[in-house]
Amino acid sequence: MAGAHQKNHDYHIIDPSPWPLLASIGAFVMAFGGVGLMRYVAGGSFKLFGLELANPWLFLIGLAIVLYTMFGWWSDTIKEGREGHHTRVVSLHLRYGMIMFIASEVMFFAAWFWAFFDASLFAGEPIQAARAAYTGGVWPPKGIEVLDPWHLPLYNTVILLLSGTTVTWAHHALLHNDRKGLISGLTLTVLLGVLFSFVQGYEYAHAPFAFRDSIYGATFFMATGFHGFHVLVGTIFLLVCLFRALGGGFSQQHHFGFEAAAWYWHFVDVVWLFLFFSIYIWGGWGAPIAHG
């Protein structure tokens, strides 16, 4: 009977877990809270069953539940790896999952690039009469001053490309069991990610156009803003990896958590290069550049 419970396969059958249910509850609460938060900011009202939900608290409660679920769920995954449950088959499937996630992110950004190129390439299309009247039939639209691509956008391009080299350095250091190089590379990558976010925040604060001013502003901020959010997520991802490395985590053979973070960071780098060349350089070509 003892052998009946022995594991004779390479798959990991996980124990019953509260995390999927808790994640669903947190996402549901956060979604309703998000609507209430937007109504609160706009000075409106959002009532459900007589309860006033136009306040930030419901959203913050939902966010707290989601963050707690993420911490607990991923902690369990790390624990499973340390207990030897991440066999070659399980590790391969974890990689498949990360690849599919990044593929879904590619499709996500394809939508924003599609919106931008549709508006820019067909600014004077006769079938889009309202758009042509609004833009003057040219791109960038008449009256729009654009950001100088060779100023802050170029700085951020250099920052992200440099961060791609530091995260690769950290990965190679880990493969050669160089703990000092791993920690140094991760530290520099996190700092460069934070610097990128600060530069982009400064750029947004001094942009000569706003989200609701024009179709140019809307497509610009949607594409670059979501990329900025991904940089923030990637920075947190790498920061967690840094804390794990400082605590002695990762080995030459088992370090998929860090590998996934590096893949994600390289994806963020590639998306930025497309944004820089298509939106900042090509998309603003010929328009007056804002100064000051």
Secondary structure, DSSP 8 states (H G I E B T S, - for coil): -GGGG---SS-------SHHHHHHHHHHHHHHHHHHHHHHHTT---EETTEE--SSHHHHHHHHHHHHHHHHHHHHHHHHHHTT---HHHHHHHHHHHHHHHHHHHHHHHHHHHHHHHHHHTTT-TT-HHHHHHHTTSSS-TT--B--TTSHHHHHHHHHHHHHHHHHHHHHHHHTT-HHHHHHHHHHHHHHHHHHHHHHHHHHHT-SS-TTT-HHHHHHHHHHHHHHHHHHHHHHHHHHHHHHHHTT---SS--HHHHHHHHHHHHHHHHHHHHIIIIIIITTTTS-B---
